[in-house]
């Protein structure tokens, strides 16, 4: 299935155990994190947010994101 921009998205119900890739958004400005996080989530990705480098490193230790912005 593709979204309105032609990007491939997971088909709901096709594999209930599969999760979309995780994207970690890191910035010290909450507004930037929220804005970028919304855009990424709208594209079908899971989003994690970090306010600083240390918080990002702590999150990465728990689950490796597919992409860090």
C-alpha positions in Angstrom: 0.0 0.0 0.0 1.3 3.5 -0.7 0.4 6.8 1.0 -0.6 10.0 -0.8 3.0 10.8 -1.6 3.7 7.4 -3.1 5.7 6.1 -0.2 5.2 2.4 0.7 3.3 1.8 3.9 2.6 -1.4 5.8 -0.7 -2.9 5.0 -2.8 -3.0 8.2 -3.5 -6.5 9.3 -1.0 -8.0 6.9 1.3 -8.9 9.8 0.2 -7.8 13.2 3.6 -8.4 14.7 5.5 -6.2 12.3 6.0 -2.6 13.4 7.0 0.4 11.3 10.6 1.5 11.6 11.5 3.7 14.5 12.8 7.2 13.9 14.5 9.1 16.7 14.1 12.9 16.6 16.6 14.8 18.6 16.6 18.6 19.2 16.8 20.9 22.2 13.8 22.9 20.9 10.5 21.2 21.8 8.7 22.9 18.9 11.2 21.4 16.4 10.8 17.9 18.0 7.0 18.2 17.8 6.9 19.5 14.2 9.4 16.9 12.8 7.9 14.2 14.9 4.4 14.9 13.5 5.7 14.8 9.9 7.6 11.5 10.4 4.6 9.9 12.2 2.3 11.1 9.3 4.5 9.1 7.0 3.8 5.9 9.0 6.9 5.7 11.2 7.1 5.2 14.9 8.7 8.2 16.5 10.8 8.6 19.6 11.9 12.0 20.9 14.9 13.2 22.8 15.8 16.7 24.1 19.6 16.2 24.2 22.4 13.9 23.2 22.5 12.0 26.4 18.8 11.3 26.3 19.2 10.1 22.7 22.1 7.8 23.7 20.0 6.3 26.5 17.1 5.7 24.1 19.4 4.0 21.5 20.7 1.7 24.2 17.2 0.3 24.6 16.1 0.2 20.9 18.0 1.0 17.8 16.2 3.4 15.6 16.3 3.0 11.8 17.0 6.8 11.5 18.1 9.6 13.8 17.2 13.2 12.9 
